Amino acid sequence: MKKLTKNFAKKIYQEFKDTVEVYLKGSKTKSANYDKYTDTGYTLTSQNPIFIKAIIRDVKAEELITKNIGLTAFGAKKIVIKERDVSLIKNASRIVINEEDYYVYDDAVGNKLQIADDKFGYYTVLLFKKEI
């Protein structure tokens, strides 16, 4: 029975997967306007994106957060990824889905990125869109 459900999970993943762009940390170099006293003027670069396959689902506002003025949708996404891609999500400096940026593991203040273990070697990641 376990093999049957594992094959079923694999078939669903293969059928409904989509692409997520993951940018890993790049270099931090001193630019022409670098100031050593205020420690500003760095040029940050990121590497080329790595494309991972995931099942992407929108999360409704009533599933997320309640504010004083009512329910607010922040554009959260729930993605299902394979176990091998979890380290990419944790080490990412930028995550892009459909040309929209989402919080990464390092700057996820207030649980804006949550990773949960799922069955059969898959993980569920809850991503929140960066507010402008």
C-alpha positions as a Markdown table, in Angstrom:
| # | Residue | x | y | z |
|---|---|---|---|---|
| 1 | Met | 0.0 | 0.0 | 0.0 |
| 2 | Lys | 2.9 | 2.4 | 0.8 |
| 3 | Lys | 4.4 | 1.8 | -2.6 |
| 4 | Leu | 1.1 | 2.5 | -4.3 |
| 5 | Thr | 0.6 | 5.9 | -2.4 |
| 6 | Lys | 4.2 | 6.8 | -3.1 |
| 7 | Asn | 3.7 | 6.2 | -6.8 |
| 8 | Phe | 0.5 | 8.2 | -6.7 |
| 9 | Ala | 2.3 | 11.2 | -5.0 |
| 10 | Lys | 5.0 | 11.0 | -7.7 |
| 11 | Lys | 2.4 | 11.0 | -10.5 |
| 12 | Ile | 0.6 | 14.0 | -9.1 |
| 13 | Tyr | 3.9 | 15.9 | -8.7 |
| 14 | Gln | 4.9 | 15.1 | -12.3 |
| 15 | Glu | 1.5 | 16.2 | -13.6 |
| 16 | Phe | 1.1 | 19.5 | -11.7 |
| 17 | Lys | 4.6 | 20.8 | -11.3 |
| 18 | Asp | 5.6 | 24.4 | -12.3 |
| 19 | Thr | 8.9 | 26.3 | -12.2 |
| 20 | Val | 10.3 | 28.4 | -9.3 |
| 21 | Glu | 13.4 | 30.6 | -9.8 |
| 22 | Val | 15.9 | 30.3 | -6.9 |
| 23 | Tyr | 18.9 | 32.8 | -6.8 |
| 24 | Leu | 21.8 | 31.8 | -4.6 |
| 25 | Lys | 24.0 | 34.2 | -2.7 |
| 26 | Gly | 26.6 | 35.9 | -4.8 |
| 27 | Ser | 29.5 | 38.2 | -4.1 |
| 28 | Lys | 29.6 | 41.5 | -2.2 |
| 29 | Thr | 32.1 | 43.9 | -3.6 |
| 30 | Lys | 33.1 | 47.5 | -2.9 |
| 31 | Ser | 31.9 | 49.8 | -5.6 |
| 32 | Ala | 33.3 | 53.2 | -6.6 |
| 33 | Asn | 31.2 | 55.1 | -4.0 |
| 34 | Tyr | 32.3 | 52.8 | -1.1 |
| 35 | Asp | 32.7 | 54.6 | 2.3 |
| 36 | Lys | 34.7 | 52.8 | 4.9 |
| 37 | Tyr | 33.4 | 54.9 | 7.8 |
| 38 | Thr | 29.7 | 54.3 | 7.3 |
| 39 | Asp | 30.3 | 50.8 | 5.7 |
| 40 | Thr | 28.1 | 51.6 | 2.7 |
| 41 | Gly | 28.6 | 51.5 | -1.1 |
| 42 | Tyr | 28.6 | 47.8 | -1.7 |
| 43 | Thr | 27.6 | 46.2 | -4.9 |
| 44 | Leu | 25.7 | 43.0 | -4.4 |
| 45 | Thr | 25.5 | 40.4 | -7.1 |
| 46 | Ser | 23.5 | 37.2 | -7.3 |
| 47 | Gln | 24.2 | 34.1 | -9.3 |
| 48 | Asn | 22.2 | 32.9 | -12.2 |
| 49 | Pro | 18.8 | 31.4 | -11.2 |
| 50 | Ile | 18.4 | 27.7 | -10.5 |
| 51 | Phe | 15.0 | 26.5 | -11.7 |
| 52 | Ile | 13.3 | 24.0 | -9.4 |
| 53 | Lys | 10.1 | 22.1 | -10.1 |
| 54 | Ala | 7.3 | 22.6 | -7.5 |
| 55 | Ile | 3.5 | 22.4 | -7.2 |
| 56 | Ile | 2.4 | 26.0 | -6.7 |
| 57 | Arg | -0.9 | 26.9 | -5.0 |
| 58 | Asp | -2.3 | 30.3 | -4.0 |
| 59 | Val | -3.2 | 30.6 | -0.3 |
| 60 | Lys | -6.4 | 32.4 | 0.5 |
| 61 | Ala | -6.6 | 35.4 | 2.9 |
| 62 | Glu | -8.6 | 33.6 | 5.5 |
| 63 | Glu | -5.9 | 31.0 | 5.8 |
| 64 | Leu | -3.2 | 33.6 | 6.5 |
| 65 | Ile | -3.6 | 36.6 | 8.7 |
| 66 | Thr | -6.1 | 38.9 | 10.3 |
| 67 | Lys | -5.5 | 42.6 | 10.8 |
| 68 | Asn | -7.5 | 45.2 | 12.7 |
| 69 | Ile | -9.2 | 46.4 | 9.5 |
| 70 | Gly | -10.1 | 42.9 | 8.3 |
| 71 | Leu | -8.6 | 40.2 | 6.3 |
| 72 | Thr | -5.7 | 41.1 | 4.0 |
| 73 | Ala | -4.2 | 38.9 | 1.3 |
| 74 | Phe | -0.5 | 39.3 | 1.0 |
| 75 | Gly | -0.1 | 37.0 | -2.0 |
| 76 | Ala | 1.2 | 34.0 | -0.2 |
| 77 | Lys | 2.0 | 30.8 | -2.1 |
| 78 | Lys | 2.3 | 27.2 | -0.9 |
| 79 | Ile | 4.7 | 25.1 | -2.8 |
| 80 | Val | 5.5 | 21.4 | -2.7 |
| 81 | Ile | 9.1 | 20.6 | -3.5 |
| 82 | Lys | 11.3 | 17.5 | -3.4 |
| 83 | Glu | 13.6 | 16.9 | -0.5 |
| 84 | Arg | 16.7 | 17.6 | -2.5 |
| 85 | Asp | 15.5 | 21.2 | -3.1 |
| 86 | Val | 15.1 | 22.2 | 0.5 |
| 87 | Ser | 18.7 | 23.2 | 0.9 |
| 88 | Leu | 18.3 | 25.5 | -2.2 |
| 89 | Ile | 15.3 | 27.2 | -0.5 |
| 90 | Lys | 17.2 | 27.7 | 2.8 |
| 91 | Asn | 20.3 | 29.1 | 1.1 |
| 92 | Ala | 18.5 | 31.3 | -1.5 |
| 93 | Ser | 19.0 | 35.1 | -1.6 |
| 94 | Arg | 16.0 | 35.6 | -3.8 |
| 95 | Ile | 12.9 | 33.5 | -4.8 |
| 96 | Val | 10.8 | 34.4 | -7.8 |
| 97 | Ile | 7.5 | 32.9 | -8.9 |
| 98 | Asn | 5.8 | 34.4 | -11.9 |
| 99 | Glu | 8.1 | 37.5 | -11.8 |
| 100 | Glu | 7.1 | 38.3 | -8.1 |
| 101 | Asp | 9.7 | 38.2 | -5.3 |
| 102 | Tyr | 9.1 | 36.3 | -2.1 |
| 103 | Tyr | 10.8 | 36.3 | 1.3 |
| 104 | Val | 13.7 | 34.0 | 1.7 |
| 105 | Tyr | 14.9 | 32.0 | 4.7 |
| 106 | Asp | 17.4 | 34.5 | 5.9 |
| 107 | Asp | 15.1 | 37.6 | 5.9 |
| 108 | Ala | 11.9 | 35.7 | 6.9 |
| 109 | Val | 11.0 | 37.8 | 9.9 |
| 110 | Gly | 7.8 | 36.7 | 11.6 |
| 111 | Asn | 7.5 | 33.3 | 10.0 |
| 112 | Lys | 7.3 | 34.7 | 6.4 |
| 113 | Leu | 8.7 | 31.4 | 5.2 |
| 114 | Gln | 7.8 | 28.1 | 6.7 |
| 115 | Ile | 9.1 | 24.7 | 5.7 |
| 116 | Ala | 7.1 | 21.6 | 6.8 |
| 117 | Asp | 8.0 | 17.9 | 6.2 |
| 118 | Asp | 5.5 | 16.1 | 4.1 |
| 119 | Lys | 5.2 | 12.4 | 3.3 |
| 120 | Phe | 7.1 | 10.4 | 0.6 |
| 121 | Gly | 10.2 | 12.7 | 0.3 |
| 122 | Tyr | 8.3 | 16.0 | -0.4 |
| 123 | Tyr | 8.3 | 19.2 | 1.6 |
| 124 | Thr | 5.6 | 22.0 | 1.9 |
| 125 | Val | 7.0 | 25.5 | 1.9 |
| 126 | Leu | 4.8 | 28.6 | 2.6 |
| 127 | Leu | 6.2 | 31.7 | 1.0 |
| 128 | Phe | 5.0 | 35.3 | 1.5 |
| 129 | Lys | 5.3 | 38.0 | -1.2 |
| 130 | Lys | 7.6 | 40.9 | -0.4 |
| 131 | Glu | 5.6 | 44.0 | 0.3 |
| 132 | Ile | 6.7 | 47.1 | -1.5 |
